[in-house]
């Protein structure tokens, strides 16, 4: 073939290879999880062409126009292709699976229907927060919070608290990106809580510290609703005790009244039955008999 014609053919092939989407989509996946990649355009396979998923320009999977499929050795059992939409599922990804993934129809011309840059990441290590008190008075304090990770990364920030709230001072560190690509942040939340956050694109860990407790001996002021509930509860208990004591007192007074009335009634009953029981027997002897009185009347003038 003439050199000029050969160069023309090569340029055409390069032009065909450039067809399709040139957009590379970044994807992050946690180590040990499954990776799902979709195609971005319809797939049409003709004779002398096949559909492929590739990893760093090496074939993972091939599908021919007669629906025959080939899965490359290292990926056999780890790769699943959904033929209805040609998406790829890679199971149990590891660090070595990080790289460039492409999908396309290859033949006389190459048409790409998916380009991805995949990064496999480990979960972040736990983060811890440490508080150092710088100064303290009756109405305010200053302290430093140090957020550190197990892989020796740390960040410092200064906070100031008064009787009402706390604030993060200007000029201190608020966030940094570690050498391992993770993000380490420290920030104030809900007035009294300092949060240390260690995260990457696939996982996150945080530590919460109540800095108010380090500034003042008394705990943070309770919400007003708790105080109201406490007062109402104590009042209800006192009222219940008062009512119980009043009922008991009334029952006791009523019982004593009934006992007294019964005693008086029994005494009256005894006296009405035999009114002469208490008289002296000698009085009976001295009293004139009915017959003597009658004799006196008859003997009158």
C-alpha positions in Angstrom: 0.0 0.0 0.0 1.2 3.4 -0.9 2.5 5.3 2.1 0.2 8.2 1.6 -2.8 5.9 1.4 -1.6 4.1 4.6 -1.3 7.4 6.5 -4.8 8.3 5.3 -6.3 5.1 6.6 -4.5 5.4 9.9 -5.8 8.9 10.4 -9.4 7.7 9.6 -9.0 4.9 12.2 -7.9 7.5 14.8 -10.8 9.6 13.9 -13.2 6.7 14.3 -11.6 5.8 17.6 -12.3 9.3 18.8 -16.0 8.9 18.3 -18.2 8.6 21.3 -18.1 10.4 24.6 -14.8 11.7 25.7 -16.0 12.5 29.2 -14.3 10.5 31.9 -16.5 10.1 35.0 -14.7 9.8 38.4 -16.0 7.0 40.6 -15.0 6.2 44.2 -15.8 2.8 45.8 -15.0 1.4 49.2 -12.7 -1.6 49.3 -14.6 -4.9 49.5 -17.8 -3.4 48.0 -19.2 -4.1 44.5 -18.7 -1.6 41.6 -21.5 -0.9 39.1 -20.7 0.9 35.9 -23.3 1.8 33.3 -23.0 2.6 29.6 -23.9 6.2 28.5 -25.4 5.4 25.0 -27.2 2.6 23.2 -25.1 -0.3 22.1 -25.4 -1.7 18.5 -23.3 -4.6 17.5 -22.8 -5.5 13.8 -20.8 -8.2 12.0 -17.1 -8.1 12.5 -17.5 -6.0 15.7 -18.0 -6.7 19.3 -18.8 -4.9 22.6 -16.1 -4.8 25.2 -15.5 -3.7 28.7 -11.8 -2.8 29.2 -9.6 -2.1 32.2 -6.6 0.0 31.4 -6.9 -1.1 27.7 -7.0 -4.8 28.7 -10.2 -6.7 27.9 -12.4 -7.8 30.8 -15.5 -8.9 28.8 -16.5 -9.3 25.1 -19.9 -9.7 23.6 -20.3 -10.6 19.9 -23.1 -10.0 17.5 -24.3 -13.6 17.8 -24.6 -13.1 21.6 -21.5 -15.2 22.3 -19.7 -13.9 25.4 -16.1 -14.2 26.7 -15.0 -13.2 30.2 -11.2 -12.8 30.5 -9.6 -15.3 33.0 -8.8 -13.1 36.1 -12.3 -11.7 36.0 -14.2 -15.0 35.6 -16.6 -15.2 38.5 -16.0 -11.6 39.6 -17.7 -9.9 36.6 -21.4 -9.8 35.8 -22.7 -8.2 32.6 -26.4 -7.3 32.3 -27.1 -7.9 28.6 -30.3 -5.8 28.6 -28.3 -2.6 29.2 -24.6 -3.8 29.0 -23.7 -2.4 32.4 -20.8 -4.0 34.3 -20.8 -5.3 38.0 -17.4 -6.0 39.5 -17.6 -7.8 42.8 -15.4 -7.3 45.9 -13.2 -4.6 44.5 -9.6 -4.3 45.8 -6.9 -1.6 45.6 -5.6 -3.2 42.4 -9.0 -2.5 40.7 -8.3 1.2 40.7 -7.8 2.5 37.2 -9.5 3.4 33.9 -12.6 1.5 32.7 -14.0 1.9 29.2 -17.0 0.4 27.4 -17.4 0.5 23.6 -18.1 -1.3 20.3 -14.9 -2.2 18.6 -14.6 -3.2 14.9 -13.9 -1.2 11.8 -14.6 1.8 13.9 -14.5 2.1 17.7 -17.4 3.8 19.5 -17.1 4.4 23.2 -20.2 4.4 25.4 -18.6 4.8 28.8 -15.4 6.0 30.3 -14.6 5.9 34.1 -11.8 6.7 36.3 -12.2 4.4 39.4 -10.5 4.9 42.7 -10.8 2.2 45.4 -10.5 3.5 48.9 -10.2 2.0 52.4 -12.6 3.2 55.1 -11.1 6.1 57.1 -9.5 5.4 60.5 -11.3 6.6 63.7 -10.7 10.2 64.8 -10.3 11.4 68.4 -10.7 14.9 70.0 -8.5 16.2 72.8 -9.1 19.5 74.8 -6.4 21.7 76.3 -7.7 24.5 78.5 -5.7 27.8 77.9 -7.4 30.2 80.3 -10.4 30.2 82.5 -12.4 32.8 84.6 -15.8 33.1 86.1 -17.4 34.3 82.9 -15.3 33.0 80.0 -12.6 30.5 79.0 -10.3 29.7 76.0 -9.3 26.3 74.9 -7.7 24.3 72.1 -9.2 21.2 70.5 -6.8 18.8 68.7 -8.4 16.3 66.3 -6.1 13.3 65.5 -6.4 10.1 63.6 -4.7 6.7 64.0 -2.4 7.4 61.1 -0.8 10.3 62.9 -2.6 13.2 61.2 -3.9 16.0 63.4 -5.4 19.5 63.3 -5.8 22.2 66.0 -8.4 24.9 66.5 -9.1 27.5 69.3 -12.5 28.1 70.8 -13.8 30.7 73.3 -16.8 30.2 75.6 -18.8 32.6 77.8 -21.9 32.1 80.0 -24.2 31.8 77.0 -22.3 30.1 74.1 -19.0 29.2 72.5 -17.4 30.3 69.2 -14.5 29.2 67.0 -11.7 31.7 66.9 -10.3 33.1 63.6 -6.8 32.1 62.5 -6.8 28.5 63.6 -6.9 25.4 61.5 -10.4 24.3 60.3 -9.6 21.6 57.8 -6.8 19.9 55.9 -6.3 17.1 53.4 -3.9 14.4 54.6 -1.2 12.6 52.6 -3.5 9.6 52.3 -6.2 11.8 50.5 -8.6 12.0 53.4 -10.1 15.2 54.8 -9.8 16.2 58.5 -12.1 18.9 59.8 -13.0 20.5 63.1 -16.0 22.8 63.6 -18.5 24.0 66.2 -22.0 22.5 66.3 -25.1 23.5 68.4 -23.3 26.1 70.4 -21.3 23.8 72.8 -20.2 20.8 70.8 -17.0 20.5 68.8 -17.0 17.9 66.1 -13.8 16.3 64.7 -14.6 14.7 61.3 -12.3 12.4 59.3 -13.7 11.4 55.9 -13.0 10.5 52.3 -15.3 9.9 49.3 -16.6 6.5 50.6 -16.6 6.7 54.5 -16.6 9.0 57.4 -15.9 9.0 61.2 -16.5 11.7 63.8 -15.9 12.5 67.5 -18.0 14.9 69.5 -16.7 16.9 72.5 -18.8 19.0 74.9 -16.3 21.8 75.5 -18.6 23.6 77.9 -17.8 21.0 80.6 -14.1 22.0 80.4 -14.8 25.6 81.0 -17.3 25.8 83.9 -17.9 23.6 86.9 -21.7 23.9 86.5 -23.2 22.1 83.6 -24.7 23.9 80.6 -28.0 25.6 81.4 -30.9 23.2 81.1 -33.7 24.1 78.7 -36.4 26.2 80.3 -39.0 23.5 79.6 -37.1 21.0 81.9 -37.4 23.6 84.8 -41.1 24.1 84.2 -41.7 20.4 84.2 -39.8 19.9 87.4 -41.8 22.7 89.2 -45.1 21.3 88.0 -44.2 17.8 89.1 -43.2 18.9 92.6 -46.4 21.0 92.9 -48.6 18.1 91.9 -46.9 15.8 94.4 -47.4 18.3 97.2 -51.1 18.8 96.3 -51.6 15.0 96.3 -50.1 14.7 99.8 -52.2 17.6 101.1 -55.4 16.1 99.8 -54.5 12.7 101.3 -53.8 14.2 104.7 -57.1 16.2 104.6 -59.2 13.1 103.7 -57.5 11.1 106.5 -58.2 13.8 109.0 -61.9 14.0 108.1 -62.3 10.3 108.3 -60.7 10.3 111.7 -62.9 13.1 113.1 -66.0 11.4 111.7 -65.1 8.1 113.4 -64.5 9.8 116.8 -68.0 11.5 116.6 -69.7 8.2 115.9 -68.0 6.5 118.9 -69.1 9.4 121.2 -72.7 9.2 120.0 -72.8 5.5 120.6 -71.5 5.8 124.1 -74.1 8.5 125.1 -76.9 6.4 123.6 -75.9 3.3 125.6 -75.7 5.2 128.9 -79.2 6.6 128.3 -80.6 3.2 127.6 -79.3 1.8 130.9 -80.9 4.6 133.0 -84.3 4.3 131.3 -84.6 0.5 132.0 -84.2 0.6 135.9 -84.2 4.2 137.4 -84.0 2.9 140.9 -81.0 0.7 140.6 -78.7 3.5 141.9 -80.9 4.3 145.0 -79.6 3.3 148.5 -81.4 0.2 149.9 -81.9 1.9 153.3 -84.1 4.4 151.6 -86.5 1.6 150.7 -86.8 0.6 154.4 -87.5 4.2 155.6 -90.2 4.9 153.1 -93.8 4.3 154.3 -95.6 1.4 152.8 -98.9 2.0 150.9 -100.9 0.3 153.7 -99.6 2.6 156.4 -100.5 5.7 154.4 -104.0 4.3 154.0 -104.4 3.7 157.7 -103.4 7.2 158.5 -106.0 8.6 156.1 -108.8 6.4 157.7 -107.8 7.5 161.2 -108.1 11.1 160.4 -110.5 13.5 162.3 
